[in-house]
Amino acid sequence: MVEVTDTRVRLWSPVCEAVARLLGPHAEVVLHDPVRDRVLAVWHPLTRRGPGDHSYLGELDQLEPSAHDVWGPYEKLLPDGRRLSSVSAILRGDDGRPSAVLCVNLDRSPLDRAAALLTAFAAPTAPRPEPLFEQDWTERVHQIIGAFVRERGCPVERLGRADRLAVLTELDRAGVFAVRRAVPVVASALSASRSTVYALLGEARAHRSSS
């Protein structure tokens, strides 16, 4: 319910309605009378208060002046436990005195639920059942190369010669190249040609046998 008899309500009603439409139905906009400490009007109310109810604004002159008449976002709570993110702004008249106080109260419940859902999805996964993967050597190739790339912090295409020798050595130790047709799979995963993989693998094995 919006009381339109007050000149301040008529003046600021389009602004309050615009904010309420943008954030609705999850936010209420309240216009207060700072002199009488009363509610002038409410758009999309989250509680039962309405025009004429106490505002409980407190003393405006005790607010921090460096805020330039705008405070927040700060947290408030509804009786049902919902959290609000609130912003308050003093609207001054031509004489510079506070004419009205505009408050926007955003219900954080949808945001909290979304954050909880995303957190649940991002939670650490359980260890994978290794017996299901121990025969899947292509999975092993991807796991080794993927872990190597993540540790180096660069795309597989940018791995240098020393890096490729290191990862091929690790793959060889894991027994990957004992599997027939392993080289084409490794070459594809490393974005390299088969001949390059064969050459580097031979070099890696020669280095291991001589060390």
N, C-alpha and C positions, 0 to 999 in steps of 0.2 A: 504494500500500500504506500503510495507516494502522496504526501500533502503538497498541493501546488499553490496554496495561498501565500506562502512565504516567498518573498522576492529572491532569497538566496536559493531556494529550491528551483524556482523557475530559471534562475541564471545557470546553475550547475547541473540541472537535470540531464541535458543532452550528454554531458561528459560522463556522469555517473551511469547513465543508461548504456552508453557505448562500452564502458569498461565491463559492466555487468554482462552484456551480450557476448563480449569477447571471451570472458572467463567462465561464463555460466555453462552448466548449472553448478559449478564447483566453487563459486565465489559470491560473496555478498558485498555490496557497496553501501556504506552508511555515511550520511551527511549529518554532522552534529552542530548544535548551537553551542559555542564555547562560553558564551556569557551566562546562559541559563543552565548549561550542562545538561541539555536535553537532546534527544534524537529528533532531527528534523524530517528525515525520510530514509527509507531502506529499499534497496533494490535486490531482489533475489535473496531474501533473508534466510540465514542458516539457523536462526533461533526465532523465538516468538516475539522478540521486542519490536516495537514500532514507534511511530511519531509520538512524541511526548514523554517517552520513557527516559529514565535517567541515563546519561552517557557515561558517567564515571571517568571523565577525561583526566581529572587531576589538575594540578596547577600548570598552565602552559608556560609561565615564566620560569619554571624550574627545569625546563628542557634545555638540552645542550644547544646553544646558539649556532655552533659550527655546522649543525646539520642542515642549515639553510631551509628550515621549515618542512623538511621531509625526513621521516624516521622509518627505519626498517630496511629490509624485512626483519621482523622479530617474531618470536613464537608465542602463540596463545593456545589455550585449551578450551574445548567445549565441555559441557557437563557429561556428555556421553564418551569422553575420552579422545575425540578426534583432535588432531593437531591442526592448527592454522598457521599459515605464514601471512603476516599482516604488514601493511604499510600505511602510515598516516601522514597527511600533509595539511598544513595550515593554509587556508585560503584567506588572503588579506583584502580588505576593502581599499578604497581610494585614500583613506586616511592612514593606511599602514597598519591598522589594528586588525587582529584576527576577526574575520567575519564568519567563517565556518571552518570545520575540520572534516576532511574527507578521509575515510578509512576504507581500505580494501582488504578483505579477509578471504584468503584462499584456503579451501579445504584440502589438506595434504593427503587425505586417505587414498585417493586413486594413485597418487605418486608413490606413497609408501607401499601399496600393494604391487605396483609395477616394479619397484626396486627390489622387493622381496622375491618376486618371480625371477627377475634377472639374476639375483644373487644365487637362487637355487639352481639355475641353469649353469652358472659359472662355478659352482662348487666343485672341488676336486673329485675326479671320477675314481671309482674303485679299480684296483689292479686288474688288468685284463687276464682272462683265463689262458695262460700260456699253452696248455695242452692243445687248445683249439688252433693255435697259430704255429706250433713248432714245425709242422710240415709245410707251412705256407712260406716258402723261401722268398717269394716276391714281397710279401709283407715285411720280411726281415730286411730286405734290401732297402725298402722305403723307410723303415724305422732307423736304420743306421745312417743313411744319407740325410734324412730329415733332422735327426739329432745333431749330426755334424754341422749342418747348415745353421741350425738355431744357435749352436755354441759359437760359431764364427760370426754370426750376425750379418751375413751377406747372402744374396741369392746364389743359387747353385751355378748359374751362368757366369758368375764372377769369381768362382774359386780358381786360385792360381795352381800352378803345376805342383808345388809342394803340398797344397791342400788336397789335390786329386790323388797324389801318391799316398797320402795319409789315409784318406777314406777308402781307397782300394786295398790298402794293407789291412784295414779293419774288416772290410768285407771278406777278404781272403781268409783271415783268421777265423771268421765266423763260418767258413765252409761254403760260402755262397757259390764260389766258382767250381765246386765239385758237382754242381747241378748242370745238366746239359742245357744249353741255350741261355745260360745266365748272363753272358756278355752282352747280348742285345738289350736285355732288360736293364742292366746296369748302365749301359751307354745311353739309353733313353732317359733314365732317371738323372744322369749327370749332364744331359744335354751335350753329349760328345759323340764322336763317331766310334764305330766298333774298332777300327784300326787304332785309334788313339787309346782306347781302353786296353786293347791287347798290348800295345807298346808300353804303356805306363804300368800295367800289371807285371809284365816281364821285368821292367826296371825295379819295381817294388820287391819282387821275389828275389832278384839278384842281390839287392841291397840287404835283404833279410838273411840270405844264405852266407853272405860275406861278413856279416856282423856277429 
